[in-house]
Amino acid sequence: MANLDYAYRRLLNTLGPERVARSEFERMVYSHDFASVPKIALLQWRLYPDFVALPKTSEEVSALVKLSDESLLPITPRGGGTGWYGGSVPNRGGVLFDMRRMNRVVGLDPDGRTVTAEAGVTWKELEDHVESKGFALRTVPLNAIGSTVGGAINSASVGFGGLRGGSLRDSVANLEVILPDGSLLKTAAAADAGGQLADLTPLFLGAEGTLGIITKAVLRLVPKPEVTKPVTYGFAEPAAAARYLKGIVDAGLAPYHAALIDRDHFVFERALRPDSPDPVDLALVAVQGSKDEVSDQEKTLDALAKEYSGTKLPPTVGEGLWRERYNNYSARRLSRGLTISYNLVPLRRLPEAVETALRLRDKLKLNGSVQAHLVDTTTAALQPYVLMDDTKPSGGTALGFVKRMGDAAFKLGGHSMGLGLFLVFNLRKMHGNATGAYSAVKGVFDPRKKINGGKTFEVWTKYPWPGIRAIPPPGMAIGLEVAALLRRAKPTRDRFVRTYEASKGG
Ligand SMILES: Cc1cc2nc3c(=O)[nH]c(=O)nc-3n(C[C@H](O)[C@H](O)[C@H](O)COP(=O)(O)OP(=O)(O)OC[C@H]3O[C@@H](n4cnc5c(N)ncnc54)[C@H](O)[C@@H]3O)c2cc1C
């Protein structure tokens, strides 16, 4: 490996001093993603990059990727860094590419109904841009403020609009990717929605930055709806709200968004902002269309809610939640940290999945909230979050919840989302014997494993020596299971919110 000072000079020559960082503080900022990582993890991984590079063009990305052949420094691509399982965090230091300076909307083609954006544009910026031109995105990740186009594609993110507009996979028409040898690939011809052999686009959906660096994406658009109206209904328990969500699909309705949020979320919100809604288990549904269409849909949803014993809540509740829809995890301010278990489950089993999440949370004596939303007509996303204080020795044990919840999702016929660095053991559960095929594809694109090496398919440690250079994925599963057991043995819940504590009898 080249000496670090030499590698630094080469980076400076390529990008200039303003777009290369190596200070302790900047490296620390990039040493974790949205979820909390206990300090003990530093024993296993070099989570701090050696350098942070901020490219502005595809040519610069290509030049940086080629430099890695000289320096042998590993590359970690990063968008908003809002993932949860270490995908955008280095495992052996190296050069982290922060893609957020590639933040231009390159152009909107109104006839072809597509928009071309650089990888570092956030979904909120892109949504604002296309809406100002009379169009809308077909789907938008829940975290549109922080999440970037390249990051969401690499995470195969799900979110708003999927029930009506299809998945992100259906949205992406073409990608520009810098491959690990520095060459530039366009994944599809201009007119090819069918995914014939000529179309490599799907290969990069959910690839977690292991096959190349996405620099631009062409996304399909729909006309902007005249009206978007959020409505909310209260239910006696979270599972009843889940039954209502399923009822929406069973009734043949296709709102823009339909989600459930349990009352515990509002207990945390109340502790932070006294003007937040009264704690209640609720369903939030957003309908779109012309004024008449929206009014008809609302009436149908009202009637359906009655069938499921739901009570319509005042319009201000839905309006407030809709305004804040991209901002859902302020509860982390109560505890310093928070972790999320993100899973896809069959819609028919959503009520059971919600009950399982509540049971697991209580069994592990955690403070947390259960939330879910419709992804399409057969699938729901279940994303409970739990609070954790990773500055305390017992804080990291909350990660055991992510493991147990993921196991439960598999049992329910679904799977957990995101492998990154911490959940690689789930790959085999998802794909069985085909797991090797994924590693083989990585081998074709990136034989030296220089981009996000030692993640997603295997778990490298910071030590390059045989015997300890990698953790067998089941070893990670055992570690998280031990965390769950320690958590269970803890005599009491953490005391982040007194009223919550009292309501749970802990
Ligand atoms: C509040 C909140 C809500 C969320 N809601 C959802 C949700 O509804 N659905 C969901 O699926 N996820 C959700 N997530 C998880 C995560 O935010 C999303 O998956 C998000 O789309 C990731 O985008 P990002 O730009 O932050 O990617 P990052 O976290 O920066 O990166 C994710 C992965 O992509 C790679 N990567 C990033 N950019 C590139 C690039 N240009 N080229 C190649 N590889 C790249 C990284 O190496 C990493 O492996 C949420 C997270 C938060 C904090």
The ligand as a Gaussian input file, in Angstrom:
#p B3LYP/6-31G(d) Opt

LIG

0 1
 C      -35.366000       8.809000       8.541000
 C      -35.017000       7.623000       7.677000
 C      -36.014000       7.002000       6.952000
 C      -35.693000       5.950000       6.115000
 N      -36.687000       5.384000       5.398000
 C      -36.382000       4.401000       4.546000
 C      -37.391000       3.839000       3.735000
 O      -38.532000       4.198000       3.795000
 N      -37.089000       2.871000       2.895000
 C      -35.815000       2.400000       2.809000
 O      -35.592000       1.510000       2.001000
 N      -34.826000       2.905000       3.560000
 C      -35.079000       3.886000       4.419000
 N      -34.082000       4.421000       5.177000
 C      -32.723000       3.912000       5.040000
 C      -31.898000       4.800000       4.074000
 O      -32.067000       6.138000       4.403000
 C      -32.351000       4.686000       2.659000
 O      -32.100000       3.398000       2.216000
 C      -31.708000       5.738000       1.761000
 O      -32.370000       5.725000       0.522000
 C      -30.233000       5.595000       1.568000
 O      -29.776000       6.734000       0.856000
 P      -28.412000       7.457000       1.224000
 O      -28.133000       8.452000       0.161000
 O      -28.421000       7.978000       2.592000
 O      -27.399000       6.243000       1.090000
 P      -26.177000       5.886000       2.024000
 O      -26.645000       5.477000       3.361000
 O      -25.141000       6.933000       1.934000
 O      -25.631000       4.600000       1.258000
 C      -26.401000       3.423000       1.156000
 C      -25.588000       2.383000       0.361000
 O      -25.415000       2.816000      -0.980000
 C      -24.032000       3.006000      -1.304000
 N      -23.971000       4.224000      -2.125000
 C      -24.375000       5.472000      -1.796000
 N      -24.275000       6.293000      -2.864000
 C      -23.770000       5.547000      -3.868000
 C      -23.436000       5.813000      -5.219000
 N      -23.626000       7.012000      -5.785000
 N      -22.941000       4.805000      -5.974000
 C      -22.745000       3.571000      -5.424000
 N      -23.049000       3.260000      -4.158000
 C      -23.566000       4.234000      -3.397000
 C      -23.303000       3.080000       0.023000
 O      -21.981000       2.599000      -0.072000
 C      -24.170000       2.182000       0.891000
 O      -23.828000       0.835000       0.690000
 C      -34.366000       5.490000       6.025000
 C      -33.369000       6.115000       6.797000
 C      -33.702000       7.161000       7.623000
 C      -32.617000       7.814000       8.425000

